[in-house]
């Protein structure tokens, strides 16, 4: 029995034996039509301190959640227990999930100790996720070289197999804690021999070598701190295998080795930039040629303005270059439409005296569309493409 237990509490068996997989207990209360069960003793860890709850079964009924209600633990079940208060039951902890959580939690204690002692970066918050976990530290930044060095150091220290022990001490007299506790009374303290002493209610491995591999995936700035993503144990190995497979699959079509990908990707990116620059140059030349053809073919109306219409299959915004070239030729108004999505672009040369923004806004409003813009160039869309004809008439085309 742990030192915090009283007759009215749930005796938390995981406090003193994190490896206990099977236990017997007495049902003290049943609620929510048998879907919430309270026991006199439990090895199921409730969500607390950032660590997710355990899963498993009680009397062969699956657990969906475990909730800490201060003095008691509520076990939420997938279906009614079907047993009354006073019944004896057997609980079975999902140890695959439990061991994973133990590896992540002890790995975090070790990592936080190294970051504080060797780099001067205290931990400000921790998050344990289903796929990866994060620790936020007070630091200006963490370079890729530092992240690699920290990862190497964490794995070396873990392999030294420091003992991880649990003790109970009075809060008033507990010393050398990594972070001072604001709790009164008895503290549960998890100690990594020679490295760390922290007040903690979570489940932990008994020696640091049981943490397994420590993988640090990335470090990024957030809210004035640095967030480091980490994985430990089987989770780290699984992620490393996934990453290796992704690299291999990426490298295969390029006939390259994974190690050559950074240089190859950089070369490909440079080539794409060059090709995009060339595409834009050719697109501009084509727009200039098309503008000449459209301008010369357009008749001049009584006001001395060439009213030019054209339709496109792409977004009308991509026709801006064409419109700009037409306006340079002078005395023209240009209407570009897209019959598929109802997009509209209106451009007016300065010497026409026409304000494209005002004209298009008013015409679109009349047919239930929306849009507007500057005196020389405006864009918008009609509510239905069938309104494009009426819009063109309203604009004088």
N, C-alpha and C positions, 0 to 999 in steps of 0.2 A: 504493500500500500504506500502511495507516495505521501510525502510529508504535508501536502496541502489538503488532504482528504478529511472530511467530516461526515457524520452520518447522513446529512441531508444532501450532500454533494454527489455528483457522479465521480466515482474513483477512476481517475484517468490513468489507465494502465500504460499508455504509450509514454508517459512521463519517465518511467523507469526502465521500460523495455520496448525500444522502438522496433525490435524484431519479432515481437509477439504477434503471431498470425491468427491464432485460434484461441478463443476464450469462452467461458461460460458466464452467464449473468442472470440476474433476476429482473423481470419487467416491473418497474415501479409505477408507471403510468402509461396509458394509451390515449392518444388524442387524434382529432381529424379523421374519425371513422377508422381508426387502426392504421393510418398511414404515417403517423408520427409516434415514435416509441422512445420512452425514457428507460434507462437501465441503471442499476445500482453501481455498475462498473463497466468500462468500455475501453477497448483498444483502438477505436476509430477516432482519428484526428479530425477535429472540426476546422473549417476555414478560419484561419487566425494568423495574425502577424505576416500577412502576405502569402502564406503557404496554403495551397488548395487543400480541400478536404479529402479524406480517404473514400474509397469505394469498397464494396464487398457485399456480404449478406448477413442477415439476422434470421435465424430459423429458415434458411434457404430462400428468404425474400430479399430481392436486390435493394441496395441502398442507393438513393439518388442524391442525397445531400446530408451533410452533417453540420449542425449549427451549434455554436457556442452560446449558451444562454447564461453566461457568468458562472453560476454554481452547478448548472446541469448541462448535459449535452443532449440535443434533440436529434434523433435519427429519422430522417425522412425516407419513406419506403415507396417502392414502385407500385405496391398493391397492399391492401390491408394485411396486418400481421395475422389476424385470426386467433389471437391468444389474449387472455385477460391479464391484468396486473397480478403479480405474484407468480406468474409462470416462469419456468426456467428455460432459457434459450441459449443457443450457441452462435457466436459471432465469428465470421471468417473475413479477415482483411485481405483485400487485393494487394498482395505483396509486390507484384510487379510495379504497380503505381506507387506504393509506399516507398520502395527502395529508390525509385527514380526521384521522388521528392526529397528523400534523405540525402541523396548525392547532390542535388541542386542546392539544398539549404546549407549543408556543411561546406560545399564548395564556395558558396557566397561568403560564409564566415571567414574562410581562409583567404579568399580574394580581397575582401574588405580589409583584413588585417595587413596584407602585403601592400595594398594601395596606400593605407594610412602610414604604416611604419617606414616603408622604403621610398615613398614618393610624396608623402605629406598631403595626401588626398583623402580626407575623411568621407565616409559614406553618409549621404543625406536621405536616401530612400532606396527601397528594393521592391522589385516586382517579380513574382514567380508566375510564368505563363505555362500554357500547355505544351508549347513547342520550344520556347526559349525563355530566358529570364534576363533581367537587366538590373544593374546597380548604378545609381546616380552618385557621382562624387563631386566634391568641390575642387575644380581644377580649371585652368585657363583653356586647356586643350590637351588632347592625347594624340600624338603622331602615330602613323602606322608602325614606325620602328619601335616606339615605346610600347604599343599594344603587343607586338611580337615578343618583346623582352619580358613584359609582364606575364604573358601566357607561358613562356618558357620557365620563368621563375616559379609560377604557381604549380606547374606540373612537377618540377623538381622538389618543391617543398611537400607536395602531396605524397610523392613516392618515399619521402623520409618516414612515412607511416607514424606520424605523431598520434598519440592517444587522444581520443575525444571522450570526455567524461561529463557527467551531470552531477551537480551538487545543489544543496538547498542552504541558503544563507540569509541571515537577517539583513534587510535593506540598509539599515542604519550602520552596519559594520562591514558590509561587503566592500572590498577594495579591488583596485586595478581592473575595473570594468572598462571595456572598450568605450562604452557610452554610459553615462550616469543614468540610472533609472529613477523615474518620478513616482514609483510605486512604494507603498509602505508594506511592512510585514515581511513575509518570506519570499525570497526571489529564487527562481529556478535558474541556475547559471550553467551554461555550456562552455566548457574549457577545451581548447585545443592546446595541448601541452607545449609550453614555450612560445606560443604564438598569440593566443587570444582568450579573453574571458568576456562573455557577453550574456546579459540577461535574456533568456529566450525560452519560449514554450514549445518550440518545434521539435520535429523528429530528426535525428542525426545518426550518421554512421559511427562506429566505435573507433575507427582509426582512419587517418586521412587517405591512406592508399585505397580505401574502399570508395572514395570519391570517383576514382577512375580518371579518365582523361579530362582535361580542362581546355575548352575551346573558346577563345574570344573572337567573335565574328566581326564586330565593328564598334567604333566609338564615334558619337556625334554630340554636338553641343545642343543643350536644351535648357531654357530658362536660367541661363547663367551658370549652369553646371555642365558636366559631361556624362552622358549615358553610355555605359558599356554593356553590350549584349554578350551573354555567356551561356554555355551549355556544359554539362558535366556528365561523366559516366557513359552509359549506353546511348544516351541522347546525343552526346557529342560525337560518338563514333557514327551513329546513324546519319547525322547532319553532314559529317565529313564525307561519308559515302555518297550521299545525295549530291553534294557539291562536286565531288570527283566525277560522278556520272554526267552531271550537267556540262562540265568542262570537256569531257571526252566527246559527248554528243555534239557540242558546239564546234570542236576542233575537227571532227571527222569530215564534214562537207568541205572544209577548207584544206584538207590533206595536210594538216599541221599537227604537231604535238601540243598537248595542253600548255606546256611551258612556253611555247612560242606565241600563244594567243595575245598577250598584251601588245607585243610589237606589231603583230599582224593586224590586230584591230585598229591600232593607231594609224597604220599605213592605209587601211581601208577607209578610215574616217577622213584622212587627208584627201584621198582620192575622191570620196563623195563630195567633199567641199569644193574640189576643183570642178567636178562634173556639174554640181549645182550652179556654180558661177557661170560655166559655159552654157548651161540650159537657159539661165536668165538672159544671157547675152543674145542667144539665138531667138528667144521668145520676144525680146525687145525689137530685134531686127524684123521679125515676122510681123509684129504689131505695127511697126513703122510702114512696112510695105502694104499691109492691109488698109491702114489709114489712108494712104495715098490713093488706093483703088476706090475706097468708099467715098472719099471726099470728091474725087473727080467725077464719079458716077452720079452723085447727088445733085438734083436740080436746085436752083436758087429760087426761093419764094419771093413774094412781093415786097417783103421786108429786107430782102438781100441776105437771107439766112439759109444755109444748107441744112435741112433736117434729115439726119441720118439715123436709120434704125438697123439693128442687127440682133440676132438671137444667139445664145450660147447654151451649151449643155453643162458647162461647169459653173461654179459660183460666179455671180456677176462681178464680184470684187476682183476676180482675176482679169477682167476686161479693163481695169483702170489704165493700164499702159496704153492700150488701144485708144481710149478716150483722151488721154493726155496728148498723144501724137496728133489726133484729129483737132484738138483745141489749138495746138501750135500752128496748124494750117489756117486758122482763123475763120470767123463768121459762120460758125456751125453750132448746132445743138445735136447731141448724140443720145439716143435711147437704146440701152442694152437690156434685153429681157431673157429670162429663163422660163420656158413654158412648163418645165417639170415641177419647179418649186415656187414659181411666182415671184422670183427675185427681179429687182429692177434697179438699173443704174442710169442716172441722168447727168450729162455733162454739158456745160455751155461755155463757149469761148468768151473771153472778156469783151470783145468788140460787138457782141450781140446785144448787150444791155440786159440780158436775161439772168435771173437769179435761180440757179438750179435747185437750191435747198428749199426756197419758198414755193416754187412751182410744183416740185414733187410732193412736198408735204401736203399741200392743198388737194392735189389730184388723188393722192392715196387716201386721204380722209374721205373724199367723195365716194370711193368704191370700197370702203371698209378696210383699207390697208394701213400700214404704219411705216414711217420712215422720215428722212429728211437729211440735211447735211449743210455743206458750205455753198456759197454762191456759185462756185465753179463745178463742184462735184457733189452728188447726193446719191443715197442708196436707200432701199427699202424693200417691201414685199407686199403683194396683194393677198387678201385672205384666201382667194381661190384663183388658180391660174386662168380660169375662163374670163376673169375681169381684166386681163391684160389689154384686150382690144379697146375696151372703154377707157382705160387709163391712157392709152396712146392717143386716142381722140381728144381727151381732156387736155393733154399736153400739146396738142397742135400737130401731131404726127399723122 
